[in-house]
């Protein structure tokens, strides 16, 4: 039987969360005249142009080289004029610097005050507070974001309910409900939902459904899901037993995860253990498999 392991996500806020990232291609294809007009308008204090110029420096554009300091400068100009989106992006940039986490929190709070519908600022503020172990406050902002339909809000609030954090009770049914609500737009949520179904936490145990959800998360690049999928192939739970595929998923974990990480070490140990089974004679393999299960 598999042992139950669950990893709380604790990665920093990433550049991929920058708002309006879809403008990147548009900026790359902008002609010099458009960019010059944008710069002139930004210099004149037009908020929208300042924000767009910040994005141009963040991603680089036709004739504008990437410059994080310039991006921050123009986001700040727009933020000081009240742009909630610029305030959010500033919060993300500052959150990537461990010495500026208070500054990041401040910008997220300003973004929310400016626009209460800014669900991204709400869940991101919750994440910073979660990482700072201010769990009651984190739960509040995850709940706020979740109430407004935020996928990330659903996911992180699910973690709070699964583990009883932030003053919330342990409630597996509620956490599974939240993970499921987020699963269509978040690979981590699919993995967490799959784990709960795998172990029958808050629902009837169903290896087939769990295997499908964990496989989806693994194919989306979640190392922990890859490791669990490898174990499922090892044991034939929810999927057909296949040592070759199991070894392949363990190897894939080590391609995605850093060598010193726990998930890397666990994948390496699982790979070595299973490889020793495969290398044994059929009789010995049968006996070893029984003890391994």
Secondary structure as UniProt FT lines:
FT   HELIX           15..17
FT   TURN            19..20
FT   HELIX           21..23
FT   HELIX           24..28
FT   HELIX           32..43
FT   TURN            44..45
FT   HELIX           47..59
FT   TURN            62..63
FT   HELIX           68..80
FT   TURN            81..82
FT   HELIX           84..95
FT   HELIX           98..100
FT   HELIX           101..114
FT   TURN            116..117
FT   HELIX           119..131
FT   TURN            132..133
FT   HELIX           135..147
FT   TURN            148..149
FT   HELIX           151..163
FT   TURN            166..167
FT   HELIX           172..182
FT   TURN            183..185
FT   HELIX           187..199
FT   HELIX           207..219
FT   TURN            220..221
FT   HELIX           223..235
FT   HELIX           243..256
FT   TURN            259..260
FT   HELIX           262..278
FT   HELIX           282..292
//
